[in-house]
Amino acid sequence: MDTSIIIGRILGPYLLVCGLGFLVSRNFYFNLLSHSDKADPMVVNVSGMLHFFLGMTILTLHFEWRSLYQIIITILGFSLVGKGITYIVIPRLILKTGNSTKSSLLFSGVGFMVVGLYLVYQSYFNLVN
């Protein structure tokens, strides 16, 4: 099976679930982000490590720029690496960005769901290359 399809089948449902979580439990995530400056340093470091590891895994296995589907997966890989680096190198700066609004969570949730739906459709039903 093509690497793009495998990664899409993993990231698509994940993004759908995260987006749905942002929409359904907006108050929970708003409170979580509002108190992010009080996060346990070990949790922040482990989160950075996981983001970095997952992003590098995607980029190592999938550095493709031929179709929109592949470009989205590659950009998600870069995004995960970037988030991991910031959590590891400048954790206090990234945690100070807890000034999210409920409307930004709504926008993020919808964005995650749109990208997730696209990846799910392409990887499960369209099987793009």
C-alpha positions as CSV (number, residue, x, y, z in Angstrom):
1,M,0.0,0.0,0.0
2,D,1.2,3.5,-0.8
3,T,2.8,5.5,2.0
4,S,0.5,8.5,1.3
5,I,-2.6,6.3,1.8
6,I,-1.3,4.8,5.0
7,I,-0.4,8.1,6.6
8,G,-3.7,9.6,5.4
9,R,-5.6,6.7,7.0
10,I,-4.0,7.6,10.3
11,L,-3.9,11.4,10.2
12,G,-7.4,11.8,8.7
13,P,-9.4,10.1,11.5
14,Y,-7.1,11.7,14.1
15,L,-7.8,15.2,12.7
16,L,-11.6,14.4,12.5
17,V,-11.6,13.3,16.2
18,C,-9.6,16.4,17.3
19,G,-11.8,18.7,15.3
20,L,-14.9,17.1,16.7
21,G,-13.5,17.4,20.2
22,F,-12.8,21.1,19.7
23,L,-16.4,21.7,18.6
24,V,-18.2,19.5,21.2
25,S,-16.0,20.3,24.2
26,R,-15.0,23.8,23.4
27,N,-15.2,25.0,27.1
28,F,-12.9,22.2,28.2
29,Y,-10.2,23.1,25.6
30,F,-10.7,26.8,26.2
31,N,-9.9,26.2,29.9
32,L,-7.0,23.9,29.0
33,L,-5.4,26.5,26.8
34,S,-6.2,29.3,29.4
35,H,-4.0,27.5,31.9
36,S,-1.3,26.2,29.6
37,D,1.3,28.4,31.2
38,K,0.9,26.2,34.3
39,A,1.6,23.0,32.4
40,D,4.0,20.4,33.9
41,P,7.4,20.8,32.3
42,M,7.8,17.1,31.8
43,V,4.4,16.9,29.9
44,V,5.5,19.8,27.7
45,N,8.8,18.1,26.9
46,V,7.2,14.7,26.2
47,S,4.6,16.4,24.0
48,G,7.4,18.1,22.1
49,M,9.3,14.8,21.7
50,L,6.1,13.1,20.4
51,H,5.3,15.9,17.9
52,F,8.9,16.0,16.7
53,F,9.1,12.2,16.4
54,L,5.8,11.9,14.5
55,G,6.6,14.8,12.2
56,M,10.1,13.4,11.4
57,T,8.6,10.0,10.7
58,I,6.1,11.4,8.3
59,L,8.8,13.5,6.5
60,T,11.2,10.6,6.4
61,L,8.7,8.2,4.9
62,H,6.7,10.8,2.9
63,F,8.4,13.8,1.3
64,E,6.0,14.1,-1.7
65,W,4.9,17.2,-3.5
66,R,3.0,15.8,-6.5
67,S,-0.7,16.1,-5.6
68,L,-2.7,18.2,-3.2
69,Y,-3.2,15.1,-1.0
70,Q,0.5,14.5,-0.7
71,I,1.3,18.2,-0.2
72,I,-1.1,18.3,2.7
73,I,0.5,15.3,4.4
74,T,4.0,16.7,3.9
75,I,2.9,20.1,5.3
76,L,1.4,18.3,8.3
77,G,4.7,16.6,8.8
78,F,6.5,20.0,8.8
79,S,3.9,21.4,11.2
80,L,4.4,18.6,13.7
81,V,8.2,19.0,13.5
82,G,7.9,22.7,14.0
83,K,5.6,22.3,17.0
84,G,7.9,19.7,18.5
85,I,10.9,22.0,18.1
86,T,9.1,24.9,19.8
87,Y,7.9,22.8,22.7
88,I,11.5,21.5,23.2
89,V,13.5,24.7,22.5
90,I,11.3,27.5,23.6
91,P,8.5,26.0,25.8
92,R,7.7,29.1,27.8
93,L,7.1,31.1,24.6
94,I,4.7,28.6,23.1
95,L,2.8,28.2,26.4
96,K,2.3,31.9,26.7
97,T,0.1,31.7,23.6
98,G,-2.9,30.6,25.7
99,N,-4.9,33.7,24.8
100,S,-7.2,31.6,22.6
101,T,-10.8,32.6,22.2
102,K,-13.7,30.2,21.9
103,S,-14.2,31.4,18.3
104,S,-10.6,30.4,17.5
105,L,-11.3,27.0,18.8
106,L,-14.4,26.8,16.6
107,F,-12.3,27.8,13.6
108,S,-9.6,25.3,14.5
109,G,-12.2,22.5,15.0
110,V,-13.8,23.2,11.6
111,G,-10.3,23.4,9.9
112,F,-9.2,20.1,11.5
113,M,-12.4,18.4,10.4
114,V,-12.2,19.7,6.8
115,V,-8.6,18.5,6.4
116,G,-9.5,15.3,8.2
117,L,-12.5,14.6,5.9
118,Y,-10.4,15.3,2.9
119,L,-7.7,12.9,4.0
120,V,-10.2,10.2,5.0
121,Y,-12.0,10.5,1.6
122,Q,-8.8,10.4,-0.4
123,S,-7.2,7.5,1.6
124,Y,-10.2,5.3,2.1
125,F,-12.4,5.9,-0.9
126,N,-10.5,7.6,-3.7
127,L,-7.1,5.9,-3.1
128,V,-5.1,8.7,-4.7
129,N,-1.4,8.3,-5.5
